[in-house]
Amino acid sequence: MDNKDAIVFSVLVIGILCLFAGVIGMNYWDAQQVRVMYQQAYAKNMDCRSDSKRSIYEVEKVCGPVPKFDDYND
């Protein structure tokens, strides 16, 4: 194996590792975005409920149901 073959092999291995790292990174990013979206919706709903001076039935009509994580997770 001469020097050029070693360089090509190294570049190929590094490229494949970068591809795998990118795929894993994108999956992590997508999961984080889902969590953030759920947390924001939950916090907004809880703020609405805590600010409301209405009965529980009226709060459900005005604020809507409490968000569930399963609704945001595909």
RACORCOR-V316633 format. One record per backbone hydrogen bond with DSSP energy under -1.0 kcal/mol. NH is the residue of the N-H (numbers start at 1). CO is the residue of the C=O. If there is no record, write none. Layout:
nh->NH co->CO
nh->NH co->CO
This chain:
nh->6 co->2
nh->7 co->3
nh->8 co->4
nh->9 co->5
nh->10 co->6
nh->11 co->7
nh->12 co->8
nh->13 co->9
nh->14 co->10
nh->15 co->11
nh->16 co->12
nh->17 co->13
nh->18 co->14
nh->19 co->15
nh->20 co->16
nh->21 co->17
nh->22 co->18
nh->23 co->19
nh->24 co->20
nh->25 co->21
nh->26 co->22
nh->27 co->23
nh->28 co->24
nh->29 co->25
nh->30 co->26
nh->31 co->27
nh->32 co->28
nh->33 co->29
nh->34 co->30
nh->35 co->31
nh->36 co->32
nh->37 co->33
nh->38 co->34
nh->39 co->35
nh->40 co->36
nh->41 co->37
nh->42 co->38
nh->43 co->39
nh->44 co->40
nh->45 co->41
nh->46 co->42
nh->47 co->43
nh->48 co->44
nh->49 co->45
nh->50 co->46
nh->51 co->47
nh->59 co->55
nh->60 co->56
nh->61 co->57
nh->62 co->58
nh->63 co->59
nh->64 co->60
nh->71 co->68
nh->72 co->69
nh->73 co->69
